[in-house]
Amino acid sequence: MDLILWRHADAEDGIPDGERKLTTKGHKQAEKIGTWLQERLPDDARILVSPAVRTQQTAAALGRPFETVAAIGPGTSYPSILSASGWPEHRGAVVIVGHQPTLGETAAWLLSGEAAGWTIKKGALWWFTNRARAGIVLRAVVPPDLV
């Protein structure tokens, strides 16, 4: 299974939190990562997105259909992310477009077995693969400023 954790791109400040939109910078970040990911992602990948506006806009930059999943919205937990993705049994690739601190906690758990407060940069993605012989492999960490 491939699990791609994609943090929403740069967003406006404000309340209510779920209605915050991407900034101009955020749209550029999402487009960069969306283009990079589109070239590498299998055609049958599932894309699961938080209901927040900023995550919806980030995912739209990928140019593929996606599913809105409340269980991966702001304030969720890393077990909810893993459950929604089908980790580790799902066959194929799953992209989760979500939020901090949950995505960082998920990345930490995958690599260390503990949910620590790791930071995933706005607009960046972390790509994990679960391999039978090698276990969990971190395939890529891609921030928008390096694409």
Phi and psi in radians as a Rosetta constraint file:
Dihedral C 1 N 2 CA 2 C 2 CIRCULARHARMONIC -1.851 0.35
Dihedral N 2 CA 2 C 2 N 3 CIRCULARHARMONIC 2.299 0.35
Dihedral C 2 N 3 CA 3 C 3 CIRCULARHARMONIC -2.157 0.35
Dihedral N 3 CA 3 C 3 N 4 CIRCULARHARMONIC 2.053 0.35
Dihedral C 3 N 4 CA 4 C 4 CIRCULARHARMONIC -1.924 0.35
Dihedral N 4 CA 4 C 4 N 5 CIRCULARHARMONIC 2.085 0.35
Dihedral C 4 N 5 CA 5 C 5 CIRCULARHARMONIC -1.736 0.35
Dihedral N 5 CA 5 C 5 N 6 CIRCULARHARMONIC 2.014 0.35
Dihedral C 5 N 6 CA 6 C 6 CIRCULARHARMONIC -2.074 0.35
Dihedral N 6 CA 6 C 6 N 7 CIRCULARHARMONIC 1.982 0.35
Dihedral C 6 N 7 CA 7 C 7 CIRCULARHARMONIC -1.379 0.35
Dihedral N 7 CA 7 C 7 N 8 CIRCULARHARMONIC 2.449 0.35
Dihedral C 7 N 8 CA 8 C 8 CIRCULARHARMONIC -0.952 0.35
Dihedral N 8 CA 8 C 8 N 9 CIRCULARHARMONIC 2.665 0.35
Dihedral C 8 N 9 CA 9 C 9 CIRCULARHARMONIC -1.347 0.35
Dihedral N 9 CA 9 C 9 N 10 CIRCULARHARMONIC 3.107 0.35
Dihedral C 9 N 10 CA 10 C 10 CIRCULARHARMONIC -0.966 0.35
Dihedral N 10 CA 10 C 10 N 11 CIRCULARHARMONIC 2.292 0.35
Dihedral C 10 N 11 CA 11 C 11 CIRCULARHARMONIC -2.232 0.35
Dihedral N 11 CA 11 C 11 N 12 CIRCULARHARMONIC 2.794 0.35
Dihedral C 11 N 12 CA 12 C 12 CIRCULARHARMONIC -1.094 0.35
Dihedral N 12 CA 12 C 12 N 13 CIRCULARHARMONIC 2.696 0.35
Dihedral C 12 N 13 CA 13 C 13 CIRCULARHARMONIC -1.412 0.35
Dihedral N 13 CA 13 C 13 N 14 CIRCULARHARMONIC 2.793 0.35
Dihedral C 13 N 14 CA 14 C 14 CIRCULARHARMONIC 2.496 0.35
Dihedral N 14 CA 14 C 14 N 15 CIRCULARHARMONIC 3.094 0.35
Dihedral C 14 N 15 CA 15 C 15 CIRCULARHARMONIC -2.338 0.35
Dihedral N 15 CA 15 C 15 N 16 CIRCULARHARMONIC 2.479 0.35
Dihedral C 15 N 16 CA 16 C 16 CIRCULARHARMONIC -1.302 0.35
Dihedral N 16 CA 16 C 16 N 17 CIRCULARHARMONIC 2.568 0.35
Dihedral C 16 N 17 CA 17 C 17 CIRCULARHARMONIC -0.962 0.35
Dihedral N 17 CA 17 C 17 N 18 CIRCULARHARMONIC -0.745 0.35
Dihedral C 17 N 18 CA 18 C 18 CIRCULARHARMONIC -1.173 0.35
Dihedral N 18 CA 18 C 18 N 19 CIRCULARHARMONIC -0.244 0.35
Dihedral C 18 N 19 CA 19 C 19 CIRCULARHARMONIC -1.795 0.35
Dihedral N 19 CA 19 C 19 N 20 CIRCULARHARMONIC 0.074 0.35
Dihedral C 19 N 20 CA 20 C 20 CIRCULARHARMONIC -1.138 0.35
Dihedral N 20 CA 20 C 20 N 21 CIRCULARHARMONIC 2.320 0.35
Dihedral C 20 N 21 CA 21 C 21 CIRCULARHARMONIC -1.787 0.35
Dihedral N 21 CA 21 C 21 N 22 CIRCULARHARMONIC 2.827 0.35
Dihedral C 21 N 22 CA 22 C 22 CIRCULARHARMONIC -1.178 0.35
Dihedral N 22 CA 22 C 22 N 23 CIRCULARHARMONIC 2.554 0.35
Dihedral C 22 N 23 CA 23 C 23 CIRCULARHARMONIC -1.404 0.35
Dihedral N 23 CA 23 C 23 N 24 CIRCULARHARMONIC 3.067 0.35
Dihedral C 23 N 24 CA 24 C 24 CIRCULARHARMONIC -1.027 0.35
Dihedral N 24 CA 24 C 24 N 25 CIRCULARHARMONIC -0.763 0.35
Dihedral C 24 N 25 CA 25 C 25 CIRCULARHARMONIC -1.040 0.35
Dihedral N 25 CA 25 C 25 N 26 CIRCULARHARMONIC -0.740 0.35
Dihedral C 25 N 26 CA 26 C 26 CIRCULARHARMONIC -1.085 0.35
Dihedral N 26 CA 26 C 26 N 27 CIRCULARHARMONIC -0.721 0.35
Dihedral C 26 N 27 CA 27 C 27 CIRCULARHARMONIC -1.082 0.35
Dihedral N 27 CA 27 C 27 N 28 CIRCULARHARMONIC -0.708 0.35
Dihedral C 27 N 28 CA 28 C 28 CIRCULARHARMONIC -1.145 0.35
Dihedral N 28 CA 28 C 28 N 29 CIRCULARHARMONIC -0.731 0.35
Dihedral C 28 N 29 CA 29 C 29 CIRCULARHARMONIC -1.061 0.35
Dihedral N 29 CA 29 C 29 N 30 CIRCULARHARMONIC -0.823 0.35
Dihedral C 29 N 30 CA 30 C 30 CIRCULARHARMONIC -1.095 0.35
Dihedral N 30 CA 30 C 30 N 31 CIRCULARHARMONIC -0.710 0.35
Dihedral C 30 N 31 CA 31 C 31 CIRCULARHARMONIC -1.111 0.35
Dihedral N 31 CA 31 C 31 N 32 CIRCULARHARMONIC -0.744 0.35
Dihedral C 31 N 32 CA 32 C 32 CIRCULARHARMONIC -1.067 0.35
Dihedral N 32 CA 32 C 32 N 33 CIRCULARHARMONIC -0.894 0.35
Dihedral C 32 N 33 CA 33 C 33 CIRCULARHARMONIC -1.220 0.35
Dihedral N 33 CA 33 C 33 N 34 CIRCULARHARMONIC -0.684 0.35
Dihedral C 33 N 34 CA 34 C 34 CIRCULARHARMONIC -1.014 0.35
Dihedral N 34 CA 34 C 34 N 35 CIRCULARHARMONIC -0.768 0.35
Dihedral C 34 N 35 CA 35 C 35 CIRCULARHARMONIC -1.133 0.35
Dihedral N 35 CA 35 C 35 N 36 CIRCULARHARMONIC -0.792 0.35
Dihedral C 35 N 36 CA 36 C 36 CIRCULARHARMONIC -1.033 0.35
Dihedral N 36 CA 36 C 36 N 37 CIRCULARHARMONIC -0.816 0.35
Dihedral C 36 N 37 CA 37 C 37 CIRCULARHARMONIC -1.202 0.35
Dihedral N 37 CA 37 C 37 N 38 CIRCULARHARMONIC -0.715 0.35
Dihedral C 37 N 38 CA 38 C 38 CIRCULARHARMONIC -0.977 0.35
Dihedral N 38 CA 38 C 38 N 39 CIRCULARHARMONIC -0.643 0.35
Dihedral C 38 N 39 CA 39 C 39 CIRCULARHARMONIC -1.241 0.35
Dihedral N 39 CA 39 C 39 N 40 CIRCULARHARMONIC -0.304 0.35
Dihedral C 39 N 40 CA 40 C 40 CIRCULARHARMONIC -2.057 0.35
Dihedral N 40 CA 40 C 40 N 41 CIRCULARHARMONIC -0.327 0.35
Dihedral C 40 N 41 CA 41 C 41 CIRCULARHARMONIC -1.423 0.35
Dihedral N 41 CA 41 C 41 N 42 CIRCULARHARMONIC 2.343 0.35
Dihedral C 41 N 42 CA 42 C 42 CIRCULARHARMONIC -1.058 0.35
Dihedral N 42 CA 42 C 42 N 43 CIRCULARHARMONIC 2.633 0.35
Dihedral C 42 N 43 CA 43 C 43 CIRCULARHARMONIC -1.051 0.35
Dihedral N 43 CA 43 C 43 N 44 CIRCULARHARMONIC -0.540 0.35
Dihedral C 43 N 44 CA 44 C 44 CIRCULARHARMONIC -1.641 0.35
Dihedral N 44 CA 44 C 44 N 45 CIRCULARHARMONIC 0.248 0.35
Dihedral C 44 N 45 CA 45 C 45 CIRCULARHARMONIC -1.102 0.35
Dihedral N 45 CA 45 C 45 N 46 CIRCULARHARMONIC 2.489 0.35
Dihedral C 45 N 46 CA 46 C 46 CIRCULARHARMONIC -1.583 0.35
Dihedral N 46 CA 46 C 46 N 47 CIRCULARHARMONIC 2.401 0.35
Dihedral C 46 N 47 CA 47 C 47 CIRCULARHARMONIC -2.085 0.35
Dihedral N 47 CA 47 C 47 N 48 CIRCULARHARMONIC 2.009 0.35
Dihedral C 47 N 48 CA 48 C 48 CIRCULARHARMONIC -1.942 0.35
Dihedral N 48 CA 48 C 48 N 49 CIRCULARHARMONIC 2.249 0.35
Dihedral C 48 N 49 CA 49 C 49 CIRCULARHARMONIC -2.276 0.35
Dihedral N 49 CA 49 C 49 N 50 CIRCULARHARMONIC 2.407 0.35
Dihedral C 49 N 50 CA 50 C 50 CIRCULARHARMONIC -1.036 0.35
Dihedral N 50 CA 50 C 50 N 51 CIRCULARHARMONIC 2.656 0.35
Dihedral C 50 N 51 CA 51 C 51 CIRCULARHARMONIC -1.276 0.35
Dihedral N 51 CA 51 C 51 N 52 CIRCULARHARMONIC -0.149 0.35
Dihedral C 51 N 52 CA 52 C 52 CIRCULARHARMONIC -1.109 0.35
Dihedral N 52 CA 52 C 52 N 53 CIRCULARHARMONIC 2.501 0.35
Dihedral C 52 N 53 CA 53 C 53 CIRCULARHARMONIC -0.981 0.35
Dihedral N 53 CA 53 C 53 N 54 CIRCULARHARMONIC -0.756 0.35
Dihedral C 53 N 54 CA 54 C 54 CIRCULARHARMONIC -1.120 0.35
Dihedral N 54 CA 54 C 54 N 55 CIRCULARHARMONIC -0.575 0.35
Dihedral C 54 N 55 CA 55 C 55 CIRCULARHARMONIC -1.332 0.35
Dihedral N 55 CA 55 C 55 N 56 CIRCULARHARMONIC -0.639 0.35
Dihedral C 55 N 56 CA 56 C 56 CIRCULARHARMONIC -1.068 0.35
Dihedral N 56 CA 56 C 56 N 57 CIRCULARHARMONIC -0.760 0.35
Dihedral C 56 N 57 CA 57 C 57 CIRCULARHARMONIC -1.182 0.35
Dihedral N 57 CA 57 C 57 N 58 CIRCULARHARMONIC -0.656 0.35
Dihedral C 57 N 58 CA 58 C 58 CIRCULARHARMONIC -1.090 0.35
Dihedral N 58 CA 58 C 58 N 59 CIRCULARHARMONIC -0.856 0.35
Dihedral C 58 N 59 CA 59 C 59 CIRCULARHARMONIC -1.100 0.35
Dihedral N 59 CA 59 C 59 N 60 CIRCULARHARMONIC -0.603 0.35
Dihedral C 59 N 60 CA 60 C 60 CIRCULARHARMONIC -1.053 0.35
Dihedral N 60 CA 60 C 60 N 61 CIRCULARHARMONIC -0.476 0.35
Dihedral C 60 N 61 CA 61 C 61 CIRCULARHARMONIC -1.156 0.35
Dihedral N 61 CA 61 C 61 N 62 CIRCULARHARMONIC -0.301 0.35
Dihedral C 61 N 62 CA 62 C 62 CIRCULARHARMONIC -1.306 0.35
Dihedral N 62 CA 62 C 62 N 63 CIRCULARHARMONIC -0.440 0.35
Dihedral C 62 N 63 CA 63 C 63 CIRCULARHARMONIC 1.290 0.35
Dihedral N 63 CA 63 C 63 N 64 CIRCULARHARMONIC 0.497 0.35
Dihedral C 63 N 64 CA 64 C 64 CIRCULARHARMONIC -2.266 0.35
Dihedral N 64 CA 64 C 64 N 65 CIRCULARHARMONIC 2.729 0.35
Dihedral C 64 N 65 CA 65 C 65 CIRCULARHARMONIC -1.098 0.35
Dihedral N 65 CA 65 C 65 N 66 CIRCULARHARMONIC 2.572 0.35
Dihedral C 65 N 66 CA 66 C 66 CIRCULARHARMONIC -2.471 0.35
Dihedral N 66 CA 66 C 66 N 67 CIRCULARHARMONIC 2.856 0.35
Dihedral C 66 N 67 CA 67 C 67 CIRCULARHARMONIC -1.856 0.35
Dihedral N 67 CA 67 C 67 N 68 CIRCULARHARMONIC 2.342 0.35
Dihedral C 67 N 68 CA 68 C 68 CIRCULARHARMONIC -1.542 0.35
Dihedral N 68 CA 68 C 68 N 69 CIRCULARHARMONIC 2.210 0.35
Dihedral C 68 N 69 CA 69 C 69 CIRCULARHARMONIC -2.259 0.35
Dihedral N 69 CA 69 C 69 N 70 CIRCULARHARMONIC 1.928 0.35
Dihedral C 69 N 70 CA 70 C 70 CIRCULARHARMONIC -1.054 0.35
Dihedral N 70 CA 70 C 70 N 71 CIRCULARHARMONIC -0.524 0.35
Dihedral C 70 N 71 CA 71 C 71 CIRCULARHARMONIC -1.148 0.35
Dihedral N 71 CA 71 C 71 N 72 CIRCULARHARMONIC -0.201 0.35
Dihedral C 71 N 72 CA 72 C 72 CIRCULARHARMONIC -1.973 0.35
Dihedral N 72 CA 72 C 72 N 73 CIRCULARHARMONIC 0.311 0.35
Dihedral C 72 N 73 CA 73 C 73 CIRCULARHARMONIC -1.283 0.35
Dihedral N 73 CA 73 C 73 N 74 CIRCULARHARMONIC -3.130 0.35
Dihedral C 73 N 74 CA 74 C 74 CIRCULARHARMONIC -0.974 0.35
Dihedral N 74 CA 74 C 74 N 75 CIRCULARHARMONIC 2.453 0.35
Dihedral C 74 N 75 CA 75 C 75 CIRCULARHARMONIC 1.423 0.35
Dihedral N 75 CA 75 C 75 N 76 CIRCULARHARMONIC 0.114 0.35
Dihedral C 75 N 76 CA 76 C 76 CIRCULARHARMONIC -1.356 0.35
Dihedral N 76 CA 76 C 76 N 77 CIRCULARHARMONIC -3.065 0.35
Dihedral C 76 N 77 CA 77 C 77 CIRCULARHARMONIC -2.073 0.35
Dihedral N 77 CA 77 C 77 N 78 CIRCULARHARMONIC 2.810 0.35
Dihedral C 77 N 78 CA 78 C 78 CIRCULARHARMONIC -1.084 0.35
Dihedral N 78 CA 78 C 78 N 79 CIRCULARHARMONIC -0.599 0.35
Dihedral C 78 N 79 CA 79 C 79 CIRCULARHARMONIC -1.079 0.35
Dihedral N 79 CA 79 C 79 N 80 CIRCULARHARMONIC -0.566 0.35
Dihedral C 79 N 80 CA 80 C 80 CIRCULARHARMONIC -1.160 0.35
Dihedral N 80 CA 80 C 80 N 81 CIRCULARHARMONIC -0.694 0.35
Dihedral C 80 N 81 CA 81 C 81 CIRCULARHARMONIC -1.083 0.35
Dihedral N 81 CA 81 C 81 N 82 CIRCULARHARMONIC -0.837 0.35
Dihedral C 81 N 82 CA 82 C 82 CIRCULARHARMONIC -1.141 0.35
Dihedral N 82 CA 82 C 82 N 83 CIRCULARHARMONIC -0.710 0.35
Dihedral C 82 N 83 CA 83 C 83 CIRCULARHARMONIC -1.118 0.35
Dihedral N 83 CA 83 C 83 N 84 CIRCULARHARMONIC -0.810 0.35
Dihedral C 83 N 84 CA 84 C 84 CIRCULARHARMONIC -1.066 0.35
Dihedral N 84 CA 84 C 84 N 85 CIRCULARHARMONIC -0.612 0.35
Dihedral C 84 N 85 CA 85 C 85 CIRCULARHARMONIC -1.380 0.35
Dihedral N 85 CA 85 C 85 N 86 CIRCULARHARMONIC -0.345 0.35
Dihedral C 85 N 86 CA 86 C 86 CIRCULARHARMONIC 1.452 0.35
Dihedral N 86 CA 86 C 86 N 87 CIRCULARHARMONIC 0.277 0.35
Dihedral C 86 N 87 CA 87 C 87 CIRCULARHARMONIC -1.100 0.35
Dihedral N 87 CA 87 C 87 N 88 CIRCULARHARMONIC 2.375 0.35
Dihedral C 87 N 88 CA 88 C 88 CIRCULARHARMONIC -1.768 0.35
Dihedral N 88 CA 88 C 88 N 89 CIRCULARHARMONIC 0.092 0.35
Dihedral C 88 N 89 CA 89 C 89 CIRCULARHARMONIC -1.393 0.35
Dihedral N 89 CA 89 C 89 N 90 CIRCULARHARMONIC -0.466 0.35
Dihedral C 89 N 90 CA 90 C 90 CIRCULARHARMONIC -0.949 0.35
Dihedral N 90 CA 90 C 90 N 91 CIRCULARHARMONIC 2.415 0.35
Dihedral C 90 N 91 CA 91 C 91 CIRCULARHARMONIC -1.663 0.35
Dihedral N 91 CA 91 C 91 N 92 CIRCULARHARMONIC 2.164 0.35
Dihedral C 91 N 92 CA 92 C 92 CIRCULARHARMONIC 1.974 0.35
Dihedral N 92 CA 92 C 92 N 93 CIRCULARHARMONIC -2.891 0.35
Dihedral C 92 N 93 CA 93 C 93 CIRCULARHARMONIC -1.874 0.35
Dihedral N 93 CA 93 C 93 N 94 CIRCULARHARMONIC 2.476 0.35
Dihedral C 93 N 94 CA 94 C 94 CIRCULARHARMONIC -2.279 0.35
Dihedral N 94 CA 94 C 94 N 95 CIRCULARHARMONIC 2.251 0.35
Dihedral C 94 N 95 CA 95 C 95 CIRCULARHARMONIC -1.830 0.35
Dihedral N 95 CA 95 C 95 N 96 CIRCULARHARMONIC 2.241 0.35
Dihedral C 95 N 96 CA 96 C 96 CIRCULARHARMONIC -1.909 0.35
Dihedral N 96 CA 96 C 96 N 97 CIRCULARHARMONIC 2.073 0.35
Dihedral C 96 N 97 CA 97 C 97 CIRCULARHARMONIC -1.815 0.35
Dihedral N 97 CA 97 C 97 N 98 CIRCULARHARMONIC 1.907 0.35
Dihedral C 97 N 98 CA 98 C 98 CIRCULARHARMONIC -2.553 0.35
Dihedral N 98 CA 98 C 98 N 99 CIRCULARHARMONIC -2.548 0.35
Dihedral C 98 N 99 CA 99 C 99 CIRCULARHARMONIC -2.321 0.35
Dihedral N 99 CA 99 C 99 N 100 CIRCULARHARMONIC 2.796 0.35
Dihedral C 99 N 100 CA 100 C 100 CIRCULARHARMONIC -1.506 0.35
Dihedral N 100 CA 100 C 100 N 101 CIRCULARHARMONIC 2.635 0.35
Dihedral C 100 N 101 CA 101 C 101 CIRCULARHARMONIC -1.503 0.35
Dihedral N 101 CA 101 C 101 N 102 CIRCULARHARMONIC -0.051 0.35
Dihedral C 101 N 102 CA 102 C 102 CIRCULARHARMONIC -1.084 0.35
Dihedral N 102 CA 102 C 102 N 103 CIRCULARHARMONIC -0.724 0.35
Dihedral C 102 N 103 CA 103 C 103 CIRCULARHARMONIC -1.127 0.35
Dihedral N 103 CA 103 C 103 N 104 CIRCULARHARMONIC -0.712 0.35
Dihedral C 103 N 104 CA 104 C 104 CIRCULARHARMONIC -1.109 0.35
Dihedral N 104 CA 104 C 104 N 105 CIRCULARHARMONIC -0.702 0.35
Dihedral C 104 N 105 CA 105 C 105 CIRCULARHARMONIC -1.120 0.35
Dihedral N 105 CA 105 C 105 N 106 CIRCULARHARMONIC -0.668 0.35
Dihedral C 105 N 106 CA 106 C 106 CIRCULARHARMONIC -1.138 0.35
Dihedral N 106 CA 106 C 106 N 107 CIRCULARHARMONIC -0.804 0.35
Dihedral C 106 N 107 CA 107 C 107 CIRCULARHARMONIC -1.043 0.35
Dihedral N 107 CA 107 C 107 N 108 CIRCULARHARMONIC -0.773 0.35
Dihedral C 107 N 108 CA 108 C 108 CIRCULARHARMONIC -1.075 0.35
Dihedral N 108 CA 108 C 108 N 109 CIRCULARHARMONIC -0.772 0.35
Dihedral C 108 N 109 CA 109 C 109 CIRCULARHARMONIC -1.094 0.35
Dihedral N 109 CA 109 C 109 N 110 CIRCULARHARMONIC -0.752 0.35
Dihedral C 109 N 110 CA 110 C 110 CIRCULARHARMONIC -1.076 0.35
Dihedral N 110 CA 110 C 110 N 111 CIRCULARHARMONIC -0.668 0.35
Dihedral C 110 N 111 CA 111 C 111 CIRCULARHARMONIC -1.610 0.35
Dihedral N 111 CA 111 C 111 N 112 CIRCULARHARMONIC -0.474 0.35
Dihedral C 111 N 112 CA 112 C 112 CIRCULARHARMONIC -2.128 0.35
Dihedral N 112 CA 112 C 112 N 113 CIRCULARHARMONIC -0.218 0.35
Dihedral C 112 N 113 CA 113 C 113 CIRCULARHARMONIC 1.477 0.35
Dihedral N 113 CA 113 C 113 N 114 CIRCULARHARMONIC 0.031 0.35
Dihedral C 113 N 114 CA 114 C 114 CIRCULARHARMONIC -2.306 0.35
Dihedral N 114 CA 114 C 114 N 115 CIRCULARHARMONIC 2.463 0.35
Dihedral C 114 N 115 CA 115 C 115 CIRCULARHARMONIC -1.483 0.35
Dihedral N 115 CA 115 C 115 N 116 CIRCULARHARMONIC 1.597 0.35
Dihedral C 115 N 116 CA 116 C 116 CIRCULARHARMONIC -1.734 0.35
Dihedral N 116 CA 116 C 116 N 117 CIRCULARHARMONIC 2.952 0.35
Dihedral C 116 N 117 CA 117 C 117 CIRCULARHARMONIC -1.468 0.35
Dihedral N 117 CA 117 C 117 N 118 CIRCULARHARMONIC 1.005 0.35
Dihedral C 117 N 118 CA 118 C 118 CIRCULARHARMONIC -1.325 0.35
Dihedral N 118 CA 118 C 118 N 119 CIRCULARHARMONIC 2.617 0.35
Dihedral C 118 N 119 CA 119 C 119 CIRCULARHARMONIC -1.838 0.35
Dihedral N 119 CA 119 C 119 N 120 CIRCULARHARMONIC 2.304 0.35
Dihedral C 119 N 120 CA 120 C 120 CIRCULARHARMONIC -1.879 0.35
Dihedral N 120 CA 120 C 120 N 121 CIRCULARHARMONIC 2.158 0.35
Dihedral C 120 N 121 CA 121 C 121 CIRCULARHARMONIC -1.078 0.35
Dihedral N 121 CA 121 C 121 N 122 CIRCULARHARMONIC 2.582 0.35
Dihedral C 121 N 122 CA 122 C 122 CIRCULARHARMONIC -0.982 0.35
Dihedral N 122 CA 122 C 122 N 123 CIRCULARHARMONIC 2.268 0.35
Dihedral C 122 N 123 CA 123 C 123 CIRCULARHARMONIC 1.453 0.35
Dihedral N 123 CA 123 C 123 N 124 CIRCULARHARMONIC -0.146 0.35
Dihedral C 123 N 124 CA 124 C 124 CIRCULARHARMONIC -1.473 0.35
Dihedral N 124 CA 124 C 124 N 125 CIRCULARHARMONIC 2.821 0.35
Dihedral C 124 N 125 CA 125 C 125 CIRCULARHARMONIC -2.272 0.35
Dihedral N 125 CA 125 C 125 N 126 CIRCULARHARMONIC 2.650 0.35
Dihedral C 125 N 126 CA 126 C 126 CIRCULARHARMONIC -2.131 0.35
Dihedral N 126 CA 126 C 126 N 127 CIRCULARHARMONIC 2.230 0.35
Dihedral C 126 N 127 CA 127 C 127 CIRCULARHARMONIC -1.982 0.35
Dihedral N 127 CA 127 C 127 N 128 CIRCULARHARMONIC 2.062 0.35
Dihedral C 127 N 128 CA 128 C 128 CIRCULARHARMONIC -1.962 0.35
Dihedral N 128 CA 128 C 128 N 129 CIRCULARHARMONIC 2.577 0.35
Dihedral C 128 N 129 CA 129 C 129 CIRCULARHARMONIC -2.226 0.35
Dihedral N 129 CA 129 C 129 N 130 CIRCULARHARMONIC 2.400 0.35
Dihedral C 129 N 130 CA 130 C 130 CIRCULARHARMONIC -1.813 0.35
Dihedral N 130 CA 130 C 130 N 131 CIRCULARHARMONIC 1.934 0.35
Dihedral C 130 N 131 CA 131 C 131 CIRCULARHARMONIC -1.962 0.35
Dihedral N 131 CA 131 C 131 N 132 CIRCULARHARMONIC 2.433 0.35
Dihedral C 131 N 132 CA 132 C 132 CIRCULARHARMONIC -0.964 0.35
Dihedral N 132 CA 132 C 132 N 133 CIRCULARHARMONIC -0.839 0.35
Dihedral C 132 N 133 CA 133 C 133 CIRCULARHARMONIC -1.489 0.35
Dihedral N 133 CA 133 C 133 N 134 CIRCULARHARMONIC -0.602 0.35
Dihedral C 133 N 134 CA 134 C 134 CIRCULARHARMONIC -1.674 0.35
Dihedral N 134 CA 134 C 134 N 135 CIRCULARHARMONIC -0.262 0.35
Dihedral C 134 N 135 CA 135 C 135 CIRCULARHARMONIC 1.403 0.35
Dihedral N 135 CA 135 C 135 N 136 CIRCULARHARMONIC -2.560 0.35
Dihedral C 135 N 136 CA 136 C 136 CIRCULARHARMONIC -1.474 0.35
Dihedral N 136 CA 136 C 136 N 137 CIRCULARHARMONIC 2.215 0.35
Dihedral C 136 N 137 CA 137 C 137 CIRCULARHARMONIC -2.101 0.35
Dihedral N 137 CA 137 C 137 N 138 CIRCULARHARMONIC 2.287 0.35
Dihedral C 137 N 138 CA 138 C 138 CIRCULARHARMONIC -1.508 0.35
Dihedral N 138 CA 138 C 138 N 139 CIRCULARHARMONIC 1.894 0.35
Dihedral C 138 N 139 CA 139 C 139 CIRCULARHARMONIC -1.456 0.35
Dihedral N 139 CA 139 C 139 N 140 CIRCULARHARMONIC -0.632 0.35
Dihedral C 139 N 140 CA 140 C 140 CIRCULARHARMONIC -2.793 0.35
Dihedral N 140 CA 140 C 140 N 141 CIRCULARHARMONIC 2.574 0.35
Dihedral C 140 N 141 CA 141 C 141 CIRCULARHARMONIC -2.216 0.35
Dihedral N 141 CA 141 C 141 N 142 CIRCULARHARMONIC 2.051 0.35
Dihedral C 141 N 142 CA 142 C 142 CIRCULARHARMONIC -2.231 0.35
Dihedral N 142 CA 142 C 142 N 143 CIRCULARHARMONIC 1.823 0.35
Dihedral C 142 N 143 CA 143 C 143 CIRCULARHARMONIC -1.516 0.35
Dihedral N 143 CA 143 C 143 N 144 CIRCULARHARMONIC 2.652 0.35
Dihedral C 143 N 144 CA 144 C 144 CIRCULARHARMONIC -1.070 0.35
Dihedral N 144 CA 144 C 144 N 145 CIRCULARHARMONIC -0.488 0.35
Dihedral C 144 N 145 CA 145 C 145 CIRCULARHARMONIC -1.308 0.35
Dihedral N 145 CA 145 C 145 N 146 CIRCULARHARMONIC -0.134 0.35
Dihedral C 145 N 146 CA 146 C 146 CIRCULARHARMONIC -1.860 0.35
Dihedral N 146 CA 146 C 146 N 147 CIRCULARHARMONIC 0.078 0.35
